[in-house]
Amino acid sequence: MQYDKEILRVLIEAGCEGLSVQKISRHVHNACNSLFNPLSQSDIHKYVQQFLLRNCKTDISLVEKTKKGIYRLNVNNGMTQQLFLQFREDKETVEEAPEKDYSLDLFGNLDSDV
């Protein structure tokens, strides 16, 4: 599901420190909400909360709880290492070459008039 991928993306960006459930749900809401598909913040928060609780039950789970309400990806899980690599590859392909400036010079060449 789209929310699951977004939760994992946010946790990858958060790194070893992790994020609170509230911040994760806010990021997911902002990423998935649109004009034609409005979403409720409370519904997203409940979904994120359930996803995190469901995926942090064991020591080899995908997500681990560091403090009360703070979650991060479990670095001891092999799938997490793969997610980090995929995220880096996706981030590198998104970077584009800078655009050329095709705008016209408003004042022309001022040095030639003098």
C-alpha positions as protocol buffer text, in pm:
chain_id: "A"
residue {
  index: 1
  type: MET
  ca { x: 0 y: 0 z: 0 }
}
residue {
  index: 2
  type: GLN
  ca { x: 107 y: 358 z: -58 }
}
residue {
  index: 3
  type: TYR
  ca { x: 104 y: 443 z: 313 }
}
residue {
  index: 4
  type: ASP
  ca { x: 338 y: 157 z: 398 }
}
residue {
  index: 5
  type: LYS
  ca { x: 596 y: 274 z: 146 }
}
residue {
  index: 6
  type: GLU
  ca { x: 569 y: 630 z: 269 }
}
residue {
  index: 7
  type: ILE
  ca { x: 612 y: 524 z: 632 }
}
residue {
  index: 8
  type: LEU
  ca { x: 926 y: 331 z: 542 }
}
residue {
  index: 9
  type: ARG
  ca { x: 1058 y: 622 z: 336 }
}
residue {
  index: 10
  type: VAL
  ca { x: 1011 y: 860 z: 630 }
}
residue {
  index: 11
  type: LEU
  ca { x: 1182 y: 617 z: 867 }
}
residue {
  index: 12
  type: ILE
  ca { x: 1474 y: 578 z: 626 }
}
residue {
  index: 13
  type: GLU
  ca { x: 1516 y: 955 z: 612 }
}
residue {
  index: 14
  type: ALA
  ca { x: 1492 y: 977 z: 992 }
}
residue {
  index: 15
  type: GLY
  ca { x: 1791 y: 747 z: 1031 }
}
residue {
  index: 16
  type: CYS
  ca { x: 1908 y: 603 z: 1362 }
}
residue {
  index: 17
  type: GLU
  ca { x: 1739 y: 866 z: 1577 }
}
residue {
  index: 18
  type: GLY
  ca { x: 1389 y: 773 z: 1465 }
}
residue {
  index: 19
  type: LEU
  ca { x: 1072 y: 981 z: 1477 }
}
residue {
  index: 20
  type: SER
  ca { x: 759 y: 1004 z: 1686 }
}
residue {
  index: 21
  type: VAL
  ca { x: 434 y: 854 z: 1561 }
}
residue {
  index: 22
  type: GLN
  ca { x: 287 y: 1204 z: 1532 }
}
residue {
  index: 23
  type: LYS
  ca { x: 566 y: 1326 z: 1304 }
}
residue {
  index: 24
  type: ILE
  ca { x: 558 y: 1013 z: 1091 }
}
residue {
  index: 25
  type: SER
  ca { x: 182 y: 1040 z: 1046 }
}
residue {
  index: 26
  type: ARG
  ca { x: 214 y: 1409 z: 957 }
}
residue {
  index: 27
  type: HIS
  ca { x: 472 y: 1329 z: 689 }
}
residue {
  index: 28
  type: VAL
  ca { x: 257 y: 1049 z: 547 }
}
residue {
  index: 29
  type: HIS
  ca { x: -51 y: 1273 z: 547 }
}
residue {
  index: 30
  type: ASN
  ca { x: 132 y: 1551 z: 363 }
}
residue {
  index: 31
  type: ALA
  ca { x: 278 y: 1311 z: 108 }
}
residue {
  index: 32
  type: CYS
  ca { x: -46 y: 1125 z: 30 }
}
residue {
  index: 33
  type: ASN
  ca { x: -306 y: 1400 z: 66 }
}
residue {
  index: 34
  type: SER
  ca { x: -425 y: 1576 z: -249 }
}
residue {
  index: 35
  type: LEU
  ca { x: -701 y: 1801 z: -370 }
}
residue {
  index: 36
  type: PHE
  ca { x: -886 y: 1515 z: -538 }
}
residue {
  index: 37
  type: ASN
  ca { x: -817 y: 1259 z: -266 }
}
residue {
  index: 38
  type: PRO
  ca { x: -855 y: 1438 z: 70 }
}
residue {
  index: 39
  type: LEU
  ca { x: -749 y: 1232 z: 369 }
}
residue {
  index: 40
  type: SER
  ca { x: -825 y: 1265 z: 737 }
}
residue {
  index: 41
  type: GLN
  ca { x: -525 y: 1327 z: 961 }
}
residue {
  index: 42
  type: SER
  ca { x: -676 y: 1114 z: 1237 }
}
residue {
  index: 43
  type: ASP
  ca { x: -731 y: 818 z: 1003 }
}
residue {
  index: 44
  type: ILE
  ca { x: -371 y: 835 z: 880 }
}
residue {
  index: 45
  type: HIS
  ca { x: -246 y: 864 z: 1239 }
}
residue {
  index: 46
  type: LYS
  ca { x: -439 y: 551 z: 1340 }
}
residue {
  index: 47
  type: TYR
  ca { x: -305 y: 361 z: 1038 }
}
residue {
  index: 48
  type: VAL
  ca { x: 55 y: 465 z: 1109 }
}
residue {
  index: 49
  type: GLN
  ca { x: 18 y: 371 z: 1474 }
}
residue {
  index: 50
  type: GLN
  ca { x: -118 y: 26 z: 1387 }
}
residue {
  index: 51
  type: PHE
  ca { x: 150 y: -30 z: 1122 }
}
residue {
  index: 52
  type: LEU
  ca { x: 430 y: 55 z: 1364 }
}
residue {
  index: 53
  type: LEU
  ca { x: 288 y: -158 z: 1645 }
}
residue {
  index: 54
  type: ARG
  ca { x: 233 y: -450 z: 1408 }
}
residue {
  index: 55
  type: ASN
  ca { x: 589 y: -429 z: 1271 }
}
residue {
  index: 56
  type: CYS
  ca { x: 789 y: -393 z: 1595 }
}
residue {
  index: 57
  type: LYS
  ca { x: 685 y: -702 z: 1790 }
}
residue {
  index: 58
  type: THR
  ca { x: 1008 y: -907 z: 1774 }
}
residue {
  index: 59
  type: ASP
  ca { x: 1381 y: -840 z: 1779 }
}
residue {
  index: 60
  type: ILE
  ca { x: 1410 y: -907 z: 1404 }
}
residue {
  index: 61
  type: SER
  ca { x: 1112 y: -693 z: 1306 }
}
residue {
  index: 62
  type: LEU
  ca { x: 1140 y: -429 z: 1038 }
}
residue {
  index: 63
  type: VAL
  ca { x: 1076 y: -146 z: 1284 }
}
residue {
  index: 64
  type: GLU
  ca { x: 1199 y: -106 z: 1641 }
}
residue {
  index: 65
  type: LYS
  ca { x: 1079 y: 112 z: 1925 }
}
residue {
  index: 66
  type: THR
  ca { x: 1357 y: 317 z: 2084 }
}
residue {
  index: 67
  type: LYS
  ca { x: 1165 y: 518 z: 2342 }
}
residue {
  index: 68
  type: LYS
  ca { x: 802 y: 574 z: 2420 }
}
residue {
  index: 69
  type: GLY
  ca { x: 640 y: 670 z: 2090 }
}
residue {
  index: 70
  type: ILE
  ca { x: 971 y: 690 z: 1897 }
}
residue {
  index: 71
  type: TYR
  ca { x: 1029 y: 443 z: 1616 }
}
residue {
  index: 72
  type: ARG
  ca { x: 1313 y: 372 z: 1373 }
}
residue {
  index: 73
  type: LEU
  ca { x: 1409 y: 102 z: 1127 }
}
residue {
  index: 74
  type: ASN
  ca { x: 1574 y: -201 z: 1282 }
}
residue {
  index: 75
  type: VAL
  ca { x: 1933 y: -207 z: 1157 }
}
residue {
  index: 76
  type: ASN
  ca { x: 1969 y: -576 z: 1256 }
}
residue {
  index: 77
  type: ASN
  ca { x: 1709 y: -677 z: 998 }
}
residue {
  index: 78
  type: GLY
  ca { x: 1845 y: -775 z: 654 }
}
residue {
  index: 79
  type: MET
  ca { x: 1543 y: -628 z: 476 }
}
residue {
  index: 80
  type: THR
  ca { x: 1618 y: -290 z: 633 }
}
residue {
  index: 81
  type: GLN
  ca { x: 1965 y: -291 z: 477 }
}
residue {
  index: 82
  type: GLN
  ca { x: 1804 y: -356 z: 138 }
}
residue {
  index: 83
  type: LEU
  ca { x: 1560 y: -67 z: 193 }
}
residue {
  index: 84
  type: PHE
  ca { x: 1850 y: 169 z: 266 }
}
residue {
  index: 85
  type: LEU
  ca { x: 2017 y: 66 z: -60 }
}
residue {
  index: 86
  type: GLN
  ca { x: 1698 y: 103 z: -263 }
}
residue {
  index: 87
  type: PHE
  ca { x: 1630 y: 444 z: -112 }
}
residue {
  index: 88
  type: ARG
  ca { x: 1980 y: 565 z: -203 }
}
residue {
  index: 89
  type: GLU
  ca { x: 1939 y: 440 z: -561 }
}
residue {
  index: 90
  type: ASP
  ca { x: 1599 y: 609 z: -594 }
}
residue {
  index: 91
  type: LYS
  ca { x: 1735 y: 933 z: -453 }
}
residue {
  index: 92
  type: GLU
  ca { x: 2027 y: 932 z: -698 }
}
residue {
  index: 93
  type: THR
  ca { x: 1802 y: 882 z: -1001 }
}
residue {
  index: 94
  type: VAL
  ca { x: 1573 y: 1167 z: -896 }
}
residue {
  index: 95
  type: GLU
  ca { x: 1853 y: 1421 z: -910 }
}
residue {
  index: 96
  type: GLU
  ca { x: 1841 y: 1595 z: -1246 }
}
residue {
  index: 97
  type: ALA
  ca { x: 2082 y: 1813 z: -1436 }
}
residue {
  index: 98
  type: PRO
  ca { x: 2036 y: 2185 z: -1376 }
}
residue {
  index: 99
  type: GLU
  ca { x: 1812 y: 2356 z: -1628 }
}
residue {
  index: 100
  type: LYS
  ca { x: 1956 y: 2601 z: -1876 }
}
residue {
  index: 101
  type: ASP
  ca { x: 1848 y: 2963 z: -1853 }
}
residue {
  index: 102
  type: TYR
  ca { x: 1665 y: 3051 z: -2176 }
}
residue {
  index: 103
  type: SER
  ca { x: 1534 y: 3388 z: -2056 }
}
residue {
  index: 104
  type: LEU
  ca { x: 1604 y: 3698 z: -2260 }
}
residue {
  index: 105
  type: ASP
  ca { x: 1824 y: 3978 z: -2131 }
}
residue {
  index: 106
  type: LEU
  ca { x: 1596 y: 4275 z: -2057 }
}
residue {
  index: 107
  type: PHE
  ca { x: 1858 y: 4546 z: -2090 }
}
residue {
  index: 108
  type: GLY
  ca { x: 2063 y: 4409 z: -2375 }
}
residue {
  index: 109
  type: ASN
  ca { x: 2437 y: 4459 z: -2374 }
}
residue {
  index: 110
  type: LEU
  ca { x: 2491 y: 4785 z: -2183 }
}
residue {
  index: 111
  type: ASP
  ca { x: 2867 y: 4792 z: -2249 }
}
residue {
  index: 112
  type: SER
  ca { x: 2823 y: 4840 z: -2626 }
}
residue {
  index: 113
  type: ASP
  ca { x: 2629 y: 5168 z: -2584 }
}
residue {
  index: 114
  type: VAL
  ca { x: 2903 y: 5339 z: -2385 }
}
